[in-house]
Amino acid sequence: MKRRSRGSRKLWTLLWLVVALLQAWNHYRDKPPQARPERDSRFVTLADAQLVEDAGNDGDSFKIAHEGGEHVLRLYFVDCPEKRLYPLVKNRLKDQAAYFGGLSIPQTESLGLEAKAYTEKLLIERRFTIQTRWESVYGSARSYALVFFDDGEELSEKLVKAGLCRIHTKGTWMPDGRREYDFENHLRALEHEAKAAQRGAWGKPTPAE
């Protein structure tokens, strides 16, 4: 009986060891990469929206009207300069001025007004479609969004090409499946072109000059 009992214990120990090894192998083995989604179904499309005139509108944040309601949207990926100086944005304006090579605060504010006018002109004169997940901006009433025009370009692309913003804020997977990292790299390539052509902020003389 003792020999059988010892033999059984050895057999059970061996079985448990095999199971443990199989579990460890399954956990650590290389797993095939997940398929990249062709489209992120969480996006909601807002067609035929219209810009609403509002004192809070600027280059990257604006109010729109859609199907009887109004929404304040904030662009993914880019940050336009503040259009005026007040205590809450003092440090942000300094950071924005430094990003563009050391502009003065007045120059940076002026750039913010240029960005506001540029965005409003596009949203008034061009047809556009909004893609949003209603993701709140730091718990506020604003929602992150993407704005696409009929030529296929997104508003952040146009602002970067015009030299009117910095690449600096939350990104996202794109509705067509492009990864956040890939789209941001695309924006940086556009920014490089804008610098070379001295568009927008990149063509302004700095105080040191």
ROTI-716241 format. One record per residue (C-alpha): residue in one letter; residue number from 1; x, y, z. Coordinates in steps of 0.1 Angstrom, whole numbers, plus 5000, padded with zeros to 4 digits. Each point is the difference from the previous one (the first is absolute). Layout:
REM ROTI-716241
type / seq / east / north / up
a / NUM / X / Y / Z
...
***
This chain:
REM ROTI-716241
type / seq / east / north / up
m / 1 / 5000 / 5000 / 5000
k / 2 / 5028 / 5024 / 5009
r / 3 / 5018 / 4993 / 4967
r / 4 / 4967 / 5007 / 4981
s / 5 / 4994 / 5032 / 5020
r / 6 / 5035 / 5013 / 4993
g / 7 / 4997 / 4991 / 4964
s / 8 / 4967 / 5018 / 4997
r / 9 / 5014 / 5031 / 5016
k / 10 / 5030 / 4999 / 4976
l / 11 / 4976 / 4997 / 4970
w / 12 / 4978 / 5029 / 5012
t / 13 / 5030 / 5021 / 5006
l / 14 / 5013 / 4993 / 4965
l / 15 / 4966 / 5008 / 4985
w / 16 / 4998 / 5033 / 5019
l / 17 / 5035 / 5009 / 4988
v / 18 / 4990 / 4993 / 4964
v / 19 / 4969 / 5022 / 5003
a / 20 / 5020 / 5028 / 5016
l / 21 / 5026 / 4998 / 4972
l / 22 / 4973 / 5001 / 4974
q / 23 / 4983 / 5030 / 5016
a / 24 / 5033 / 5019 / 5002
w / 25 / 5009 / 4992 / 4964
n / 26 / 4965 / 5012 / 4988
h / 27 / 5004 / 5032 / 5020
y / 28 / 5035 / 5009 / 4987
r / 29 / 5000 / 4987 / 4965
d / 30 / 5000 / 5025 / 4971
k / 31 / 4964 / 5009 / 4990
p / 32 / 4991 / 5011 / 4965
p / 33 / 4994 / 5038 / 4997
q / 34 / 4964 / 5011 / 5001
a / 35 / 4986 / 5011 / 4966
r / 36 / 5000 / 5037 / 4996
p / 37 / 4965 / 5013 / 4997
e / 38 / 4991 / 5015 / 4967
r / 39 / 4975 / 5024 / 5016
d / 40 / 4994 / 5010 / 5036
s / 41 / 4963 / 4994 / 5005
r / 42 / 4999 / 5022 / 5031
f / 43 / 5002 / 5032 / 4979
v / 44 / 4967 / 5018 / 4995
t / 45 / 4996 / 5020 / 4967
l / 46 / 4985 / 5035 / 5001
a / 47 / 4992 / 5011 / 4965
d / 48 / 4986 / 5034 / 4990
a / 49 / 5012 / 5017 / 5032
q / 50 / 5004 / 5038 / 5000
l / 51 / 5024 / 5023 / 5018
v / 52 / 4984 / 5021 / 5028
e / 53 / 5014 / 5034 / 5007
d / 54 / 5013 / 5000 / 5035
a / 55 / 5025 / 5020 / 5021
g / 56 / 5017 / 4968 / 5010
n / 57 / 5008 / 4988 / 4965
d / 58 / 5037 / 4998 / 4990
g / 59 / 5022 / 4981 / 4977
d / 60 / 4996 / 4966 / 5016
s / 61 / 4967 / 5003 / 5019
f / 62 / 4966 / 5012 / 4988
k / 63 / 4963 / 4997 / 5004
i / 64 / 4979 / 4983 / 4973
a / 65 / 4963 / 4995 / 4995
h / 66 / 4987 / 4966 / 4989
e / 67 / 4964 / 4987 / 4998
g / 68 / 4986 / 5026 / 5024
g / 69 / 5027 / 4997 / 5026
e / 70 / 5033 / 5018 / 5006
h / 71 / 5034 / 4984 / 5009
v / 72 / 5034 / 5014 / 5008
l / 73 / 5027 / 4980 / 4984
r / 74 / 5038 / 4998 / 5005
l / 75 / 5023 / 4986 / 4974
y / 76 / 5022 / 4970 / 5006
f / 77 / 5038 / 5002 / 4994
v / 78 / 5005 / 5038 / 4997
d / 79 / 5001 / 5030 / 5022
c / 80 / 4996 / 5035 / 4986
p / 81 / 5014 / 5030 / 5019
e / 82 / 4978 / 5019 / 5024
k / 83 / 4984 / 5030 / 4984
r / 84 / 5004 / 5022 / 5031
l / 85 / 5020 / 5002 / 5032
y / 86 / 4983 / 4994 / 5033
p / 87 / 5013 / 4984 / 5033
l / 88 / 4988 / 4964 / 4993
v / 89 / 5019 / 4997 / 4967
k / 90 / 5031 / 5020 / 5007
n / 91 / 5023 / 4970 / 5003
r / 92 / 4983 / 4983 / 4970
l / 93 / 5007 / 5030 / 4979
k / 94 / 5037 / 4999 / 5011
d / 95 / 5002 / 4963 / 4990
q / 96 / 4983 / 5008 / 4966
a / 97 / 5024 / 5029 / 4993
a / 98 / 5030 / 4977 / 5008
y / 99 / 4987 / 4973 / 4977
f / 100 / 5001 / 5023 / 4971
g / 101 / 5036 / 5010 / 5006
g / 102 / 4997 / 5027 / 5026
l / 103 / 4972 / 5023 / 4988
s / 104 / 4989 / 5029 / 5022
i / 105 / 4968 / 4997 / 5019
p / 106 / 4983 / 5026 / 4978
q / 107 / 5011 / 4982 / 4969
t / 108 / 4986 / 4967 / 5014
e / 109 / 4967 / 5017 / 5008
s / 110 / 4999 / 5014 / 4965
l / 111 / 5006 / 4965 / 4987
g / 112 / 4971 / 4987 / 5021
l / 113 / 4977 / 5026 / 4983
e / 114 / 5013 / 4989 / 4966
a / 115 / 4992 / 4964 / 5008
k / 116 / 4965 / 5009 / 5012
a / 117 / 4993 / 5019 / 4968
y / 118 / 5014 / 4972 / 4979
t / 119 / 4979 / 4973 / 5016
e / 120 / 4968 / 5021 / 4999
k / 121 / 5005 / 5008 / 4963
l / 122 / 5004 / 4963 / 4992
l / 123 / 4969 / 4990 / 5021
i / 124 / 4979 / 5027 / 4984
e / 125 / 5011 / 4996 / 4964
r / 126 / 5006 / 4963 / 4997
r / 127 / 4979 / 4969 / 5005
f / 128 / 5012 / 4978 / 5029
t / 129 / 4992 / 4969 / 5019
i / 130 / 5007 / 4995 / 5037
q / 131 / 5011 / 4967 / 5016
t / 132 / 4997 / 4998 / 5038
r / 133 / 4998 / 4976 / 5028
w / 134 / 4986 / 5026 / 5024
e / 135 / 5032 / 4996 / 5020
s / 136 / 5001 / 5028 / 5026
v / 137 / 5029 / 5024 / 5001
y / 138 / 5013 / 4999 / 5036
g / 139 / 4964 / 4995 / 5013
s / 140 / 4987 / 5031 / 4984
a / 141 / 4970 / 5005 / 4977
r / 142 / 5023 / 4999 / 4970
s / 143 / 5005 / 4968 / 4979
y / 144 / 5030 / 4989 / 4980
a / 145 / 4993 / 4998 / 4963
l / 146 / 5014 / 4997 / 4965
v / 147 / 4988 / 5022 / 4972
f / 148 / 5004 / 4987 / 4964
f / 149 / 4995 / 5021 / 4968
d / 150 / 4989 / 4989 / 4966
d / 151 / 5036 / 4999 / 4988
g / 152 / 5007 / 4972 / 5026
e / 153 / 5021 / 5021 / 5023
e / 154 / 4994 / 5004 / 5037
l / 155 / 5000 / 5034 / 5016
s / 156 / 5032 / 4992 / 5020
e / 157 / 5018 / 4993 / 4967
k / 158 / 4990 / 5034 / 4986
l / 159 / 5010 / 5019 / 5032
v / 160 / 5034 / 4982 / 5001
k / 161 / 5006 / 5007 / 4963
a / 162 / 4992 / 5037 / 5005
g / 163 / 5024 / 5002 / 5030
l / 164 / 4972 / 5011 / 5024
c / 165 / 5002 / 4973 / 5027
r / 166 / 5023 / 4978 / 5019
i / 167 / 4997 / 4962 / 5001
h / 168 / 4991 / 4997 / 5037
t / 169 / 4969 / 4984 / 5015
k / 170 / 4982 / 4968 / 5001
g / 171 / 5000 / 4978 / 4969
t / 172 / 4978 / 4971 / 4989
w / 173 / 4997 / 4971 / 4976
m / 174 / 4985 / 5014 / 4968
p / 175 / 4966 / 4990 / 4986
d / 176 / 5017 / 4983 / 4970
g / 177 / 5021 / 4978 / 5023
r / 178 / 5033 / 5020 / 5000
r / 179 / 5018 / 4998 / 5033
e / 180 / 5004 / 5030 / 5021
y / 181 / 5038 / 4997 / 4997
d / 182 / 4999 / 4999 / 4962
f / 183 / 4977 / 5030 / 4997
e / 184 / 5021 / 5020 / 5024
n / 185 / 5031 / 4992 / 4980
h / 186 / 4982 / 5011 / 4969
l / 187 / 4992 / 5033 / 5017
r / 188 / 5037 / 5004 / 5009
a / 189 / 5010 / 4995 / 4964
l / 190 / 4975 / 5028 / 4990
e / 191 / 5014 / 5022 / 5027
h / 192 / 5035 / 4995 / 4986
e / 193 / 4988 / 5012 / 4966
a / 194 / 4983 / 5030 / 5016
k / 195 / 5033 / 5009 / 5018
a / 196 / 5019 / 4997 / 4968
a / 197 / 4975 / 5023 / 4982
q / 198 / 4999 / 5024 / 5030
r / 199 / 4962 / 4999 / 5001
g / 200 / 4981 / 5015 / 5029
a / 201 / 5020 / 5001 / 5033
w / 202 / 5030 / 4986 / 4983
g / 203 / 5004 / 5031 / 4978
k / 204 / 4997 / 5025 / 5029
p / 205 / 5032 / 5018 / 5012
t / 206 / 5009 / 4992 / 5036
p / 207 / 5008 / 5029 / 5024
a / 208 / 5037 / 4988 / 5001
e / 209 / 5002 / 5007 / 4963
***
